[in-house]
Amino acid sequence: MDVQPVLDRFPSAEWDESTGAVIVKPADVTDVAKFLRDEPGFGLDFLSNVTGVDYLPSEKKEKRENEEGKKEIVKIPVPGRMEVVYHFYSISKKKGPFVLKQLLEDRENPVATSLTPIFVSAELQEREVFDLFGVDFIGHPDLRRILMWEEFEDFPMRRDYVEPDDFEYEPTPHGEVLEKARNHLEAS
């Protein structure tokens, strides 16, 4: 699918050849999604998948020429970030996928723009990304946990998540189940 019309219309959008995705900032994602849906050349009428991606801070190595004209390898710090990734299809034109990424700069407090007002299929999927990655979707009509319990304080799909070291952390009736099992064994 030709992405050039998207890049021409939205100069701040970037093409990532390595992942085959158009990358946009949260301020632009609503306009880009409407364009993809409404532009006759695209007609992307179905949002099939929404997910999050977490990148820890890292370093990349690059060859550069120093002041003496010699090549040297330089380590460049890459800050942590998150992305929300969308896969669009056109059911009517049988085209897709078109991959769109919403780049979130602040990994510690990630904020994205919800696409639920444009694509209803984003509602539960954005809730899942909120629940597992901690991404706050501005404009979402019902942003609350969907998989984890309300008292759960962490985000288990983040790369730096540390699992609890005991089973009692999870608020399930382990004690009651064990007691019933013991009583059943003793009675038999």
N, C-alpha and C positions, 0 to 999 in steps of 0.2 A: 504494500500500500504506500503510495507516494505521500511523504510527510511534508514536502516542501510548501504546500499551501498553508499548513499550520505554522511553519517557521516564518513564512512571509507575513502572515496576518498578525502573529505575536512575536515581535522581535526579541523579547526577553526569554522565549522558549529556546531550549537547546536540544540538539539531537545527540543521543549517546549511541554511537555505532556498536559498541561492545555489547550492549544489552538490547538494542533494537527498540529504544524507547525515547519518547519526547519527555523532557524534564521541564517542569514549570514550578513556580513559586506559589504558595497558597493564595496570594492575592490574585493570581491569574487563572487558577484552575477552573473556576465556575465559567468564565467566558470561553475557555478552551473546550470544556465539556459541552457547552451549548453549541459551539461551532461544529464540533465533531458530530453532534446529533442532528443539527439543522441544515448544515451545508450539504447540498445535493450530491457533491462529489464523494462525501463520506457516508452520511446517513447511518451513523452508528447508533442504533436504536436499542441496544442491549448491553448492559454492564454486567458481565458474568462473574467477575472476581475482584475483590478488594483485599489487599493484604498489607502488612507492614514489614519493613526491613530495618534492622538496627545495625549500625556500624560503630564500633568502638573507635576511639582515637587511635591513630596509627602513624606510620611513616612511609613515605615512598622515596625511592632512590631515583635520582636523575643525573644524567651526565651533563656537565656544564663546563664551559671554558672559564678558567680562572684569570686573574689579572695578568699572569705571565703567559697566557695563551695556551696553557696546557689543559687537557681534559681531566676532570676529576669527578668523582661520584659525590653528590651532595644529598644529604638526608633532609627531606622536607616534611615537617609535621602536617598531618591531615587531621583536622578536628573531627570528633564524633558527630554523627548526624543520624537522622531517621528519614525514611521515605515511605510514602503510601503509594502502592502500586495498583493500577487499575487496568483491567483487560476488557476492551470494548469489541463488540461484534455488530455487524449489520445482518439482522435476520432476513430482511427483505431483499438485500443484495447478495447475501451469502458471502460476506467478506469479513476478514478479521484473522487474527486478533490485531488490534491496535493497542499498544502498551503506552500508558501515560503514567508518569511518576510525579508525585507532588513532593518536592524536596523541602524537608523541615530542618532548618539550621540548628535550632536549639534542642539538642538531644535530651537534656535534663528535664525540660518542660516543653515537650513537642506539641505544637498547635497546628492543626490542619483545617482546611475549609471543607465542610461536608458537601458531598454531591447528592445527598438524599433528596433535597428539593428538586433535583433534575432527574435523577434515576432512583426510583423507589427501591430497587434491588440493592442499593447501597446501605439501606438502613441497618439491617442485622449484621452485615459484614463490617461496617464502620464501628458498630458496638463491640464486635469481636476484637478489632484492632485496638480500640480504647481499652478493653478489658485485659488484653494480653501484652500490649506494648505501652499503654499509658498515653496514647495520643488523644488529645482533646480536640474534638471536631466541632468547630464553630458553626452554628446553624443547624446542628442535628436536632431533630424534634424530641428524641427520647434517649439521650446518652446516659446509659447506666450499664452496670455489669451484666453479662449474658452467660458466661461460663463459670466464673469464680463467684464465691459468695461475697456479700456486701462488705463484710468485715476484713476481707483479704486486703492486705496493704501493699502488695508488690505487683509486679508485672512479669509473669513467668516466661515470656518469650524474649525478654531483653537479654542481650549477650552477657551482662554482668549479674544476672539473677543467681542467687544462692538458695538452694533448696533448704527447707527447715530440716533439722536433724531428728525430729521425733514425729510419730504419727498423730499424736494428740493435738498437733498444730491445726489439723483440719477439723472443722466442727461437725464431725459425724458421730453417730452413737456407738463408737467402738466399745466403750465400757459396757453399755447395755447389751450389745451383741455378744460380747465375750461372756457376760454373766448368764445370758440365756443358754449359750452353748455349754457352759459348765454345769448349769442346772439340768440340762437335757442329758448330758453324759452321766451325771450322778444318779439320775432317775432310772437310767436304763441298765 
